[in-house]
Amino acid sequence: TVKEIEWGVARSGALTPVAILDPVVISGVTVTRVSLHNAGYARKLGIGVGAQIEVVRRGGVIPHVERVLGKPNRPLELPKKWPMTGGTANGSCGVHLDGDFLFLDEPEKNREVVVDRVKHFCDVVDAKGFGDKVLTQLFDAGMVKWPADLYRLDVVALTALDRMGEKSALNLKAAIEQKRKLTLPVYL
C-alpha cells in the first residue's frame, strides 16, 4: 500500500516521485520505498496515496512497480513549486512538465542540484576534498554555482568558510588547480 509519495530532485533539475510503502518483504529484503521513475510514468500507472501495488525486485535488487492492483484514495499530485534553500536562493522555484518529466524552472538556484552537479564534476575529475559540506558552504556563500567556479576560488575566501583553515584552503586550491588540464576521455 502506498502511504505517501515524496519527490526528490536530481542534478539535472528533474523531480522524481518515490512511493513510500507499508513495509513488505520481497526476496528476503524489507522494501519501504520504490521509485516511480518520472511524473508521466506514475500518472500512467494511476498511482496515488492509498493505491495497492505489486512490487518486484528487478534483477533481484531494484524495487519496481509492476502494476496497480487497487485504486488510490488520493491521486498523484504534481508539485507546482519547489522549495529553495541556501544562500540568496531562499523561497521557491516554479516547475514545468516536459513530456513525462517534471523539471525545476531554475535548477541553478537550487542548493541540492548545484551541490550534486559540482560534486559529480569533482568525482569525474578526481578533485579531492570537495565533499557535500564544503560544496554546500561554497554555494551558500555564493562562491560556486557551476563547476567552472571552482577554478576561481581563492585561499582568502576559502578561509572564511566554517572549519576551513589556511592549510585546508591551500589544499583545496591545489586539488582543483591540478585538474585544470584534463585528458580527453575525462573531458568528454
CORFENRA-V193710 format. One record per backbone hydrogen bond with DSSP energy under -0.5 kcal/mol. NH is the residue of the N-H (numbers start at 0). CO is the residue of the C=O. If there is no record, write none. Layout:
# CORFENRA-V193710
nh: <NH;NH>
co: <CO;CO>
This chain:
# CORFENRA-V193710
nh: <1;2;2;3;5;7;9;12;14;15;17;18;19;20;20;21;23;25;25;28;30;30;33;35;37;39;41;42;43;44;45;46;48;49;50;51;52;53;54;55;57;57;59;60;61;63;65;65;66;68;68;69;72;73;75;77;81;83;88;90;92;94;95;97;98;100;101;102;103;104;106;108;109;110;110;113;114;115;116;117;118;119;120;121;122;123;124;125;126;127;129;130;134;135;136;137;138;139;140;141;142;143;148;149;150;151;152;157;158;159;159;160;163;164;168;169;170;171;172;173;174;175;176;177;178;179;181;186;187>
co: <50;0;19;19;17;15;13;9;101;7;5;33;3;18;31;0;30;23;28;25;23;28;18;16;35;99;37;38;39;40;41;41;73;1;47;69;50;66;52;63;55;61;56;57;57;55;53;63;53;51;66;51;48;48;46;75;92;90;85;83;81;79;102;100;96;97;14;95;12;93;103;105;106;84;108;109;110;111;112;113;114;115;116;117;118;119;120;121;121;125;126;128;130;131;132;133;134;135;136;138;137;137;145;146;147;148;149;153;154;155;156;157;160;162;164;165;166;167;168;169;170;171;172;173;175;176;179;182;183>
